[in-house]
Amino acid sequence: MKFISTKIPEVKILEPKVFGDERGYFMETYKAPEFNEVCGDTVFVQDNHSKSGQGILRGLHYQVENTQGKLVRVVSGEVFDVAVDMREKSETFGHWVGVLLSEANKRQLWVPEGFAHGFYVTSEYAEFVYKCTDYYNPKAEVSVRWDDPSIGIQWPLVNGVKPILSEKDENGLPFLDAPKF
């Protein structure tokens, strides 16, 4: 596994070694000793899988209790995946990282605890899978506005059309009003 640094040091892109031939391919998507050496001791307790159509944006989400780190990847299609630093004492507080994750590039993104996370589907549909370091707690979940100008995320919107959002995300908090770590 190759670990690639981003402009936020704690957020990492993981690029697997892919072994392929005429039969298909094989790759390791996670190996605890390698991951923990680069990203810190982590225990994953829950795996999730979602499927979304083009133009759907999910996020920006985080939990103020049962704080989750997430190791995310796409098994079908393509998404623009984003992590926003919500840690007030961090040098990168309020900064964001965006990465294209796809079935083709097989990359993953490590989004540590203390970050808001979201993704936007750029392909016809995408299947998105991720490991979490804590359990989902809907009572502790926060949604930050996807288009908050103080964050300034450059979403690659298909044909410039506003994304399809859930009611929760449509009513997300401004970054300045959202709880911080």
N, C-alpha and C positions, 0 to 999 in steps of 0.2 A: 504494500500500500504506500502510495506517495502522499505526503501531507503538504499542502500548499498554503502558505501564509496569505492573509488578506490584510487590508488596511486597518482592520481591528485585530490585534494579535491573538485574542482568544478564539476568534471565529476562524475555522479551518475548512479548506476544501480537501476532500479525500478523493484520490484518484486510484482506483484499483488496477492491478496488473490483470489484464485479460488474456487468457490463453484460448486461442481459437483455431479451428480447422474446418474442413468441409462438413463436419457433424454439428458444428455450433460453437459454443464457447463455455468457459468456466472462469469464475472469479470469486475471490473471497471478498465479502462485503463488510466484514467486521471480525477483528481478532483482538480480544481484550488486552493482552500485554502490549501490543503495538499502539493501540488507541490510548491506553492509560499513560504510556510513556510520553506521548506528545500532548495529549489533551487533559491529563490529570486523572486521578483515580475516579472512575465512573462505574456505576452499576445501573443497568437498564432494567426497568420493571414492567414495561408495557410496550407493545408494538401496535401500531395503528396503520390502517390502509384506507385511503379515500380515492374516489373517482370523481372527476369534475370535467365539465365541458369548456370549450374555448371561451375566453372572456370572463371566466369566473375568477374572482379574487377572494381569497380566504385570509383574513388577518386585518390588522396586525394584532396578534394575541400573545398573552402571557398570563401567568397566575401569580398572585401576590402571596398565596399560601400554596404548599405543595409545589413549589417552584420547579419547573421542568427544564432540563437540558434536552435537546432533541438532535438526533442524528437522522437526517432526512435524505431521501433519494427518490428518483422517478423510475418506475419499472416499465412505463408505457407512456409515450408522448413527451411533452416538454413543458417546463414551467420556469418562470423567473422567480427565484427564491430570495427572500430578504430577511435580514436580521438587523434590528435596531437596538443600540445600546441604551438600556434604561437605568444604568448604574450611575447615580449622581456623582460619585467620587472618582469615576473613571476619566482618564484623559480623552477617551473617545465617546463620552456621554453625548447622546443625541445623534451620533453618527450612524450611518447604515452601510451595509455591504449587500450587494445584489449579484447573484450568480445564476446563469442558465444551467439547469439540471435537466438531463434528458435520458431517454432510453438509449440514445446513440452514444453520448459521452460518458455515461455510467458514473458520473461524479456524484459525490455526496457532500452535504454541508453539515458541519458541527455547529449548532447554535447553543451556546452554554446557558446555564441559569443566569437570569438577570437581563435577558434580551427579549424584546418583542419579536414575533416571527409571523411571516405571511408569505403567500405565493400567489402568482397570477398565471393562469393557463394560456400559453401561446399557441399550442397545437390544437387540433380538432377536439381532443380530449386528453386527459392525463390521469394515470394512476400513480398515486403518491404514497409512499410508505415511510414510516419513521418510528424510531425507538425513542422512548421517554425515560427520564431518570426518576420521575415520580408519577403518581396516578392523576388522572384528570379530575379536577375539582371545579365544577361549573359555578359554584358560589364564590370562588376566588378568581375567576377569569376576568380579565380586562381586555377590551378591544380599543386600540388607538386608531384614529382616522388614517386610512390608507393614503390620503392626499394632503396630509397636514403640511402646510408650507414651511413650518419651522424645521421639519425633517428634510423635505425636498427630494423624496425618492423619485428617480427617473424610471417609472414603470414603462415597459415597451408595449403600450396598449395597441392591440390589433386595430388598424385603421383609425387610431385615435379615439375610439369609442369608449365611453365610460364603462368600467367593468360591472359585472353582475355581482351584487353583494347580498349577503344575508341581512335581515333586519338589524341584528346585533352589530354588524360591521357598518351598516349605513348610519347607525347612531353612535359610532365610536367616539371616544373622548379625544379632544385636542391633546397633543403631546404635552403641552404645558400644564394641563389639568390632570393628567394621568398619574396614578401612584408610581413612585420610583423606588429603586432599591438603594 
